[in-house]
């Protein structure tokens, strides 16, 4: 349920009287009391057990009065034959047969520790739908005041909670003992009233959703954008090597022949690769498919990156989303204080663009939303795939809050049918609605995945990210708001849907036009402080020094501007 306020939408989550609740962002979300829940989840954010060790651990857990819980059919593509597992084996779900929850959780932790996996987390699954599982335990992300020292933080929580690790600044992850959740929040609220805590929320464990499907049909046309850059400077036809794009995804192979080697200025194509999963069975197929659209160098084979002469930062994330994700975003943008960067993470200057072809189902999270705002404010563009839940506004904002964030770009997916000439339409499961910026042609895109193609909003998003890299190559002074405005204004208004002030409920601001976007980035329309729209090479264009950028004259006028008299 959603209630619209004067300035933003407030989510209201319904539960029964007496139900406990957990906090995510500004939401309190009720859930069934633990004594009524007979399932337990075991989660491995990184370094999950190999199959042989996993079997021994599962057998030991079953011997403690639990049995594996069936999540889906044996042939479920999200779960596979090990149908009590999800997130590629990072989540195991069990059903309590004998004994109570507290005893079962203690037994599981003893087994995990005995096998050297004491980093595994044990909690209650709030959703048992594969791909959308969320798990609640006693771990919280807490923001302490800037002036509070580490010693003062440890003194404050001593006797109440265990300090797990530092995320960034004075934000820490702490773990309370296995007491009632209401007691945890009572203590957090007490600290907040006393001024010892600024904010705290559950470090909820959630599955990442990679927004791709098996390949189908795609037409890719970016030659016009390359030509604009070639006419400007032949050395940057395929992007300026000073531009840096980061991709956060499930896994990469930096040594792949399409990613190896140097750019035109001698800089390595892969500037850095960070893998925080400890090399734990990365999802190379999806990650390589995504980064290939951006950066695959040209040559043999059909895969050709849109911006292959730009630097790449490849970030392998876990299959599970926790508080660490906010830290990865900040690191990618170069916003972490050096003291907050682990010693084994590579040094980077920070990306101009961050591509995220993933999401989580319904988890907003204060610290991720805060990171996205700060990245935008520091001039770093973050692009998200819109997802494939077939949602429209307002459901999209609830289920994909990062993509719907006002300071990110969300990209949906179009497809072509096999008619002559082909008809373009929104892909059947792609999300759509007011919080999505534009769509892109993301069907069967040639890339360097195992199958040689990638399809879905996962493919559409890197097409936009790569186009943004070309736009910055043409005009490095563009801010994220400028790039978004130009992409919206220059998008082709496809389909039979009506557009009001350039926007359609189905196609958003239209389908990506790479050539038009790069050309407009080089010579944008300027809207002066007097709301006059000046096109390039007109009388007052060069003299207009304070302005807002638009991709077209129509976009400027639609925003309330007017043409010169």
C-alpha positions as CSV (number, residue, x, y, z in Angstrom):
1,X,0.0,0.0,0.0
2,X,1.3,3.5,-0.8
3,X,0.2,6.9,0.5
4,X,1.1,9.9,-1.6
5,X,2.3,13.0,0.3
6,X,3.0,16.5,-0.8
7,X,6.6,15.9,-1.9
8,X,7.1,12.1,-2.0
9,X,5.5,8.7,-1.7
10,X,5.3,7.0,1.6
11,X,5.1,3.2,1.7
12,X,2.7,1.7,4.3
13,X,3.2,-2.0,5.1
14,X,0.3,-3.9,6.6
15,X,0.6,-6.5,9.3
16,X,-1.5,-7.9,12.2
17,X,-1.7,-6.3,15.6
18,X,1.2,-7.3,17.8
19,X,3.5,-8.3,14.9
20,X,7.1,-7.2,15.2
21,X,8.7,-5.0,12.5
22,X,12.1,-4.2,11.1
23,X,13.4,-0.8,9.9
24,X,14.7,-0.1,6.4
25,X,15.2,3.5,5.5
26,X,12.2,5.5,6.7
27,X,10.0,2.4,6.6
28,X,8.9,0.0,9.4
29,X,8.0,-3.3,7.9
30,X,6.0,-5.8,10.0
31,X,6.6,-9.5,9.8
32,X,5.2,-12.7,11.3
33,X,6.4,-13.4,14.9
34,X,9.4,-15.7,14.9
35,X,7.6,-18.3,17.0
36,X,5.1,-18.7,14.1
37,X,7.9,-19.2,11.5
38,X,9.3,-22.7,11.1
39,X,12.0,-21.9,8.5
40,X,15.6,-20.9,9.0
41,X,18.0,-19.5,6.4
42,X,21.8,-19.9,6.3
43,X,23.5,-17.2,4.2
44,X,27.1,-16.9,2.8
45,X,27.7,-13.4,1.6
46,X,31.1,-14.5,0.4
47,X,33.3,-17.6,0.4
48,X,30.5,-20.1,0.4
49,X,31.4,-23.8,0.9
50,X,32.4,-26.1,-2.0
51,X,29.9,-28.9,-2.8
52,X,31.7,-31.5,-0.7
53,X,31.9,-29.3,2.4
54,X,28.4,-28.1,1.8
55,X,27.0,-31.7,1.8
56,X,28.8,-32.4,5.1
57,X,27.4,-29.2,6.7
58,X,23.9,-29.9,5.4
59,X,23.9,-33.4,6.7
60,X,25.1,-32.1,10.1
61,X,22.3,-29.5,10.2
62,X,19.7,-32.2,9.3
63,X,20.9,-34.3,12.1
64,X,20.0,-31.5,14.5
65,X,16.3,-31.9,13.8
66,X,15.9,-29.8,10.6
67,X,15.1,-30.8,7.0
68,X,15.8,-29.0,3.8
69,X,12.9,-26.7,2.7
70,X,11.8,-27.0,-1.0
71,X,11.9,-23.6,-2.6
72,X,10.8,-24.5,-6.2
73,X,10.6,-27.3,-8.7
74,X,13.6,-29.4,-9.5
75,X,14.0,-27.7,-12.8
76,X,13.5,-24.1,-11.5
77,X,16.2,-22.1,-13.3
78,X,16.7,-19.9,-10.2
79,X,17.2,-22.8,-7.8
80,X,18.1,-25.8,-9.8
81,X,18.3,-29.4,-8.5
82,X,19.5,-28.3,-5.0
83,X,16.0,-26.9,-4.4
84,X,16.6,-25.8,-0.8
85,X,19.2,-23.3,-2.1
86,X,18.9,-20.0,-3.8
87,X,21.3,-17.2,-5.0
88,X,23.5,-19.7,-6.7
89,X,23.9,-21.6,-3.4
90,X,24.5,-18.5,-1.2
91,X,21.3,-19.1,0.7
92,X,20.2,-22.4,2.3
93,X,16.7,-22.8,3.7
94,X,15.7,-25.4,6.3
95,X,12.5,-26.3,8.1
96,X,12.5,-26.8,11.9
97,X,11.1,-30.3,12.7
98,X,12.2,-30.9,16.3
99,X,13.0,-28.3,18.9
100,X,12.7,-24.5,18.9
101,X,14.2,-21.8,16.8
102,X,16.7,-20.5,19.3
103,X,18.2,-23.9,19.8
104,X,18.2,-24.6,16.0
105,X,20.1,-21.4,15.3
106,X,22.6,-22.1,18.0
107,X,23.2,-25.6,16.6
108,X,23.7,-24.2,13.1
109,X,26.2,-21.6,14.2
110,X,28.3,-24.3,16.0
111,X,28.3,-26.3,12.8
112,X,29.4,-23.3,10.7
113,X,32.2,-22.4,13.1
114,X,33.4,-26.0,13.3
115,X,33.8,-26.0,9.5
116,X,35.5,-22.6,9.4
117,X,32.5,-20.7,8.1
118,X,31.8,-18.5,11.1
119,X,31.1,-15.6,8.7
120,X,27.9,-17.4,7.7
121,X,24.8,-15.6,8.9
122,X,21.7,-17.4,10.3
123,X,18.3,-15.8,10.3
124,X,14.6,-15.9,9.4
125,X,13.6,-15.8,5.7
126,X,11.0,-13.1,5.2
127,X,10.2,-14.2,1.6
128,X,10.6,-17.7,0.2
129,X,10.2,-16.8,-3.5
130,X,13.5,-17.7,-5.3
131,X,15.2,-14.5,-6.6
132,X,13.4,-12.4,-3.9
133,X,14.5,-14.0,-0.7
134,X,15.2,-11.6,2.2
135,X,16.7,-12.8,5.5
136,X,16.6,-11.0,8.8
137,X,19.1,-11.7,11.6
138,X,20.5,-9.6,14.5
139,X,22.9,-7.5,12.4
140,X,22.4,-3.7,12.0
141,X,24.0,-0.9,10.0
142,X,24.4,2.1,12.3
143,X,25.6,5.7,11.7
144,X,27.3,7.3,14.6
145,X,28.1,11.0,14.9
146,X,31.1,12.3,13.0
147,X,33.0,13.3,16.1
148,X,32.7,10.0,17.9
149,X,35.9,8.0,18.0
150,X,36.2,4.3,17.5
151,X,37.0,3.8,21.2
152,X,33.9,5.8,22.1
153,X,31.8,3.6,19.8
154,X,33.2,0.4,21.3
155,X,32.5,1.8,24.8
156,X,28.9,2.7,23.9
157,X,28.0,-0.7,22.5
158,X,30.0,-2.8,25.0
159,X,27.7,-5.2,26.8
160,X,24.9,-4.7,24.3
161,X,26.3,-5.5,20.8
162,X,29.3,-6.8,19.0
163,X,31.2,-4.5,16.5
164,X,31.5,-6.4,13.2
165,X,33.2,-4.1,10.8
166,X,33.4,-0.5,9.5
167,X,31.6,0.4,6.3
168,X,32.8,4.0,5.9
169,X,33.2,7.1,7.9
170,X,31.4,6.5,11.2
171,X,29.0,4.0,9.9
172,X,29.5,0.5,11.4
173,X,27.8,-2.9,11.2
174,X,27.0,-4.2,14.7
175,X,25.4,-7.5,15.9
176,X,23.1,-7.7,18.9
177,X,22.7,-10.9,20.8
178,X,19.8,-13.1,19.8
179,X,17.2,-11.3,21.8
180,X,13.9,-9.8,20.6
181,X,14.1,-7.4,17.7
182,X,12.0,-4.9,19.7
183,X,14.8,-4.8,22.3
184,X,17.4,-4.1,19.6
185,X,15.4,-1.1,18.3
186,X,14.6,0.1,21.9
187,X,18.4,0.3,22.5
188,X,19.0,2.0,19.1
189,X,16.2,4.5,19.7
190,X,17.6,5.2,23.2
191,X,21.1,5.9,21.7
192,X,19.5,8.1,19.1
193,X,17.6,10.2,21.7
194,X,20.9,10.6,23.6
195,X,22.7,11.8,20.5
196,X,25.0,8.8,20.3
197,X,23.5,7.4,17.1
198,X,22.3,9.3,14.0
199,X,20.5,6.4,12.3
200,X,20.3,2.6,12.4
201,X,18.5,0.0,10.3
202,X,18.6,-3.8,9.8
203,X,21.5,-5.0,7.7
204,X,18.9,-7.1,5.8
205,X,20.2,-9.8,3.5
206,X,18.7,-9.8,0.1
207,X,19.2,-11.6,-3.2
208,X,20.6,-9.5,-6.1
209,X,18.4,-9.8,-9.2
210,X,20.3,-9.9,-12.5
211,X,17.9,-8.5,-15.1
212,X,18.7,-10.7,-18.1
213,X,17.0,-13.5,-19.9
214,X,17.9,-16.0,-22.7
215,X,18.9,-14.1,-25.9
216,X,16.6,-13.3,-28.7
217,X,16.8,-10.6,-31.4
218,X,18.6,-7.3,-31.4
219,X,19.7,-4.5,-33.7
220,X,22.6,-2.4,-32.5
221,X,23.4,0.9,-34.2
222,X,25.9,3.3,-32.6
223,X,28.0,4.1,-35.6
224,X,26.6,7.6,-35.8
225,X,27.8,8.4,-32.3
226,X,31.3,7.1,-33.1
227,X,31.3,9.3,-36.3
228,X,30.4,12.4,-34.2
229,X,33.5,11.8,-32.0
230,X,35.7,10.9,-35.0
231,X,34.9,14.2,-36.6
232,X,35.7,15.9,-33.4
233,X,39.0,14.0,-32.8
234,X,39.9,10.7,-34.5
235,X,41.7,9.6,-31.3
236,X,38.4,9.5,-29.3
237,X,36.2,7.8,-31.9
238,X,35.4,5.0,-29.5
239,X,35.7,7.1,-26.3
240,X,38.2,9.2,-24.5
241,X,40.6,7.0,-22.5
242,X,40.4,9.5,-19.6
243,X,36.7,8.5,-19.0
244,X,36.3,5.8,-16.4
245,X,33.3,3.4,-16.2
246,X,32.7,1.1,-13.3
247,X,30.5,-2.0,-13.6
248,X,29.2,-3.7,-10.4
249,X,28.1,-7.3,-11.3
250,X,28.4,-10.9,-10.5
251,X,31.9,-11.7,-11.9
252,X,34.5,-10.8,-14.6
253,X,37.4,-12.3,-16.4
254,X,39.8,-9.3,-16.9
255,X,42.2,-11.6,-18.9
256,X,39.6,-12.2,-21.6
257,X,41.1,-11.2,-25.0
258,X,38.3,-8.7,-25.6
259,X,39.1,-6.9,-22.3
260,X,42.8,-7.2,-22.1
261,X,45.4,-4.8,-23.5
262,X,45.7,-1.1,-23.5
263,X,43.7,1.9,-24.7
264,X,44.9,4.5,-27.3
265,X,46.9,6.4,-24.6
266,X,48.6,3.2,-23.2
267,X,46.3,2.9,-20.2
268,X,45.1,-0.6,-19.4
269,X,41.5,-1.2,-20.5
270,X,40.7,-2.8,-17.1
271,X,42.0,-0.1,-14.7
272,X,41.1,-2.2,-11.6
273,X,39.3,-5.4,-10.7
274,X,37.9,-5.7,-7.1
275,X,36.5,-9.1,-6.1
276,X,35.1,-9.1,-2.5
277,X,33.8,-12.6,-2.8
278,X,37.3,-14.1,-2.4
279,X,37.0,-15.7,-5.8
280,X,33.9,-17.5,-4.8
281,X,32.3,-19.0,-7.9
282,X,31.6,-15.7,-9.8
283,X,28.7,-15.4,-12.2
284,X,30.9,-14.7,-15.2
285,X,28.2,-15.1,-17.8
286,X,26.1,-12.1,-16.6
287,X,29.0,-9.9,-15.7
288,X,30.9,-10.5,-18.9
289,X,27.8,-9.9,-20.9
290,X,27.2,-6.6,-19.3
291,X,30.8,-5.2,-19.4
292,X,31.2,-6.5,-23.0
293,X,28.5,-4.1,-24.2
294,X,30.5,-1.2,-22.8
295,X,34.1,-2.2,-23.4
296,X,34.7,-5.2,-25.6
297,X,37.4,-4.2,-28.1
298,X,36.7,-4.5,-31.8
299,X,38.1,-7.1,-34.0
300,X,37.1,-10.7,-34.6
301,X,33.6,-11.8,-33.6
302,X,30.4,-9.9,-33.4
303,X,30.9,-8.4,-29.9
304,X,31.8,-4.7,-30.1
305,X,31.8,-2.5,-27.1
306,X,30.1,0.9,-27.5
307,X,32.9,2.7,-25.6
308,X,35.9,0.3,-25.9
309,X,38.4,3.2,-25.6
310,X,37.4,4.1,-22.1
311,X,38.9,2.8,-18.8
312,X,36.9,0.1,-16.9
313,X,36.7,-0.8,-13.2
314,X,35.2,-4.3,-12.7
315,X,33.7,-4.9,-9.3
316,X,32.6,-8.4,-8.5
317,X,29.9,-8.2,-5.9
318,X,28.5,-11.1,-3.8
319,X,25.2,-12.8,-4.7
320,X,23.7,-11.3,-1.5
321,X,23.1,-7.6,-0.8
322,X,24.0,-6.3,2.6
323,X,25.4,-3.1,4.0
324,X,28.7,-3.7,2.1
325,X,26.9,-2.7,-1.1
326,X,26.8,0.9,-0.1
327,X,30.5,0.8,0.5
328,X,31.2,-0.6,-2.9
329,X,29.2,2.2,-4.5
330,X,31.2,4.8,-2.7
331,X,34.5,3.1,-3.5
332,X,33.6,2.9,-7.2
333,X,32.9,6.7,-7.2
334,X,36.1,7.5,-5.3
335,X,34.1,8.8,-2.3
336,X,35.6,6.6,0.5
337,X,38.1,8.2,2.8
338,X,41.5,6.4,2.4
339,X,41.3,5.2,6.0
340,X,38.0,3.4,5.2
341,X,39.5,1.4,2.2
342,X,40.7,-2.1,3.0
343,X,44.4,-2.6,2.4
344,X,43.8,-5.3,-0.3
345,X,41.5,-3.1,-2.4
346,X,43.2,-1.4,-5.4
347,X,43.7,2.3,-5.6
348,X,41.4,4.0,-8.1
349,X,40.7,7.7,-9.0
350,X,36.9,7.1,-9.0
351,X,34.6,6.4,-11.9
352,X,32.6,8.9,-13.9
353,X,29.8,6.4,-14.5
354,X,28.7,3.3,-12.5
355,X,26.6,0.6,-14.3
356,X,24.4,-1.6,-12.2
357,X,22.5,-4.2,-14.1
358,X,20.8,-5.6,-11.0
359,X,18.5,-4.7,-8.2
360,X,16.8,-6.2,-5.1
361,X,13.1,-6.7,-4.5
362,X,11.7,-4.0,-2.3
363,X,14.7,-3.2,-0.2
364,X,15.3,0.5,-0.1
365,X,17.9,1.0,2.6
366,X,19.0,4.3,4.1
367,X,22.7,3.8,3.4
368,X,22.4,2.8,-0.3
369,X,20.0,5.7,-1.0
370,X,22.3,8.1,0.8
371,X,25.3,6.8,-1.3
372,X,23.4,7.3,-4.5
373,X,22.5,10.9,-3.6
374,X,26.2,11.7,-2.7
375,X,27.5,10.1,-6.0
376,X,25.1,12.3,-8.0
377,X,26.1,15.4,-6.1
378,X,29.8,14.6,-6.7
379,X,29.2,14.4,-10.5
380,X,29.1,10.6,-10.8
381,X,26.3,9.1,-12.9
382,X,24.8,5.8,-11.7
383,X,22.7,3.8,-14.2
384,X,20.4,1.0,-13.1
385,X,18.5,-1.6,-15.1
386,X,14.8,-1.2,-14.6
387,X,14.1,-4.9,-14.1
388,X,11.7,-7.5,-15.5
389,X,8.9,-7.8,-13.0
390,X,6.4,-6.3,-15.5
391,X,5.7,-3.5,-13.0
392,X,4.4,0.0,-13.7
393,X,4.3,3.1,-11.4
394,X,3.8,3.1,-8.5
395,X,4.8,-0.5,-8.0
396,X,8.1,0.1,-9.7
397,X,9.2,2.6,-7.1
398,X,8.4,0.1,-4.3
399,X,10.1,-2.9,-5.8
400,X,13.1,-1.2,-7.5
401,X,13.9,1.8,-5.2
402,X,17.5,2.2,-6.4
403,X,16.5,2.5,-10.0
404,X,13.6,4.8,-9.1
405,X,15.9,7.0,-7.0
406,X,15.6,10.6,-8.3
407,X,19.4,10.8,-8.7
408,X,20.0,7.7,-10.8
409,X,19.0,6.8,-14.4
410,X,16.7,3.8,-14.9
411,X,16.6,2.0,-18.2
412,X,13.8,-0.3,-19.5
413,X,14.1,-2.7,-22.5
414,X,12.6,-2.7,-26.0
415,X,12.4,-5.6,-28.5
416,X,11.9,-5.9,-32.2
417,X,9.5,-8.5,-33.7
418,X,10.2,-10.4,-36.9
419,X,7.8,-8.5,-39.2
420,X,9.0,-6.6,-42.3
421,X,9.8,-3.9,-41.4
422,X,10.2,-4.9,-37.8
423,X,8.0,-3.3,-35.1
424,X,9.7,-2.1,-31.9
425,X,7.8,-2.3,-28.6
426,X,8.5,-2.6,-24.9
427,X,9.8,-6.1,-24.0
428,X,6.9,-8.1,-22.5
429,X,8.3,-8.3,-18.9
430,X,10.2,-5.0,-18.7
431,X,9.1,-2.6,-16.0
432,X,7.8,0.8,-17.1
433,X,6.4,3.9,-15.7
434,X,7.1,7.4,-14.4
435,X,10.3,6.7,-12.5
436,X,12.1,5.2,-15.6
437,X,14.1,7.6,-17.8
438,X,14.3,5.9,-21.1
439,X,14.4,2.5,-22.8
440,X,17.1,0.9,-25.0
441,X,17.3,-1.9,-27.5
442,X,18.5,-4.7,-25.3
443,X,17.4,-7.9,-27.0
444,X,20.1,-10.5,-28.0
445,X,23.0,-8.0,-27.8
446,X,26.2,-9.5,-29.0
447,X,28.7,-9.6,-26.1
448,X,31.3,-11.8,-24.4
449,X,29.0,-13.9,-22.2
450,X,29.1,-17.7,-22.5
451,X,26.3,-17.7,-25.1
452,X,27.7,-14.7,-27.0
453,X,24.7,-12.5,-26.3
454,X,22.8,-11.0,-23.5
455,X,19.2,-9.8,-23.3
456,X,16.9,-7.8,-21.0
457,X,17.2,-4.6,-19.1
458,X,20.6,-5.9,-18.0
459,X,21.7,-5.3,-21.6
460,X,19.8,-2.0,-22.0
461,X,21.5,-0.4,-19.0
462,X,25.1,-0.7,-20.2
463,X,24.1,0.6,-23.6
464,X,23.1,3.8,-21.8
465,X,26.2,3.8,-19.6
466,X,28.4,3.4,-22.6
467,X,26.5,6.2,-24.4
468,X,27.1,8.4,-21.4
469,X,30.8,7.6,-21.7
470,X,30.8,8.8,-25.3
471,X,28.8,11.9,-24.3
472,X,31.5,12.7,-21.6
473,X,34.1,12.1,-24.3
474,X,32.5,14.8,-26.4
475,X,32.0,17.1,-23.4
476,X,33.7,16.3,-20.1
477,X,32.0,19.2,-18.4
478,X,28.6,17.6,-18.4
479,X,27.0,16.9,-15.0
480,X,24.8,13.9,-14.3
481,X,21.7,16.1,-14.6
482,X,22.9,17.3,-18.0
483,X,23.5,13.7,-19.3
484,X,20.1,12.6,-18.1
485,X,18.3,15.6,-19.7
486,X,20.1,15.1,-23.0
487,X,19.3,11.3,-23.0
488,X,15.7,12.0,-22.4
489,X,15.4,14.8,-24.9
490,X,17.2,13.0,-27.8
491,X,15.5,9.6,-27.3
492,X,13.4,8.5,-30.2
493,X,9.6,8.7,-29.5
494,X,8.8,5.1,-30.6
495,X,5.6,3.1,-30.5
496,X,1.9,4.1,-30.7
497,X,1.8,5.4,-27.2
498,X,1.0,9.1,-26.7
499,X,3.8,11.3,-25.3
500,X,2.9,14.3,-23.1
501,X,5.8,16.8,-22.8
502,X,8.0,14.1,-24.3
503,X,7.0,11.4,-21.8
504,X,5.1,8.1,-22.4
505,X,3.9,5.8,-19.6
506,X,5.1,2.8,-21.7
507,X,8.4,4.0,-23.3
508,X,9.3,6.8,-20.7
509,X,11.1,9.5,-22.7
510,X,11.7,7.2,-25.6
511,X,14.3,4.8,-26.9
512,X,18.0,5.6,-26.8
513,X,19.5,7.4,-29.8
514,X,23.2,7.2,-29.5
515,X,24.1,9.6,-32.3
516,X,21.6,12.3,-31.2
517,X,22.8,12.1,-27.6
518,X,26.5,12.4,-28.4
519,X,25.8,15.3,-30.9
520,X,23.7,17.1,-28.3
521,X,26.4,16.6,-25.6
522,X,28.8,18.3,-27.9
523,X,26.5,21.2,-28.6
524,X,23.5,21.2,-26.2
525,X,20.6,23.6,-26.2
526,X,21.1,26.3,-23.4
527,X,18.3,27.5,-21.2
528,X,19.3,30.9,-19.7
529,X,18.4,32.2,-16.3
530,X,15.6,34.1,-18.1
531,X,14.2,30.8,-19.4
532,X,15.2,31.6,-23.0
533,X,16.2,28.5,-25.1
534,X,19.3,29.1,-27.3
535,X,20.2,26.6,-30.0
536,X,23.9,26.1,-31.0
537,X,25.2,28.6,-33.5
538,X,22.5,31.2,-32.8
539,X,23.0,34.8,-31.9
540,X,23.3,34.6,-28.1
541,X,24.5,31.0,-27.7
542,X,28.1,31.7,-26.9
543,X,27.3,34.7,-24.7
544,X,25.0,32.6,-22.5
545,X,27.4,31.5,-19.7
546,X,24.9,30.5,-17.0
547,X,22.5,27.9,-18.3
548,X,20.7,24.6,-17.9
549,X,21.5,21.9,-20.6
550,X,18.9,20.3,-22.8
551,X,19.2,17.9,-25.7
552,X,16.7,19.5,-28.0
553,X,14.8,22.8,-28.3
554,X,11.6,20.9,-27.7
555,X,12.9,19.5,-24.4
556,X,13.9,23.0,-23.3
557,X,10.4,24.4,-24.2
558,X,8.7,21.5,-22.5
559,X,10.5,22.5,-19.3
560,X,9.0,25.9,-19.3
561,X,11.5,27.7,-21.5
562,X,10.7,29.8,-24.6
563,X,12.4,30.6,-27.9
564,X,14.1,34.0,-28.4
565,X,11.8,36.7,-29.7
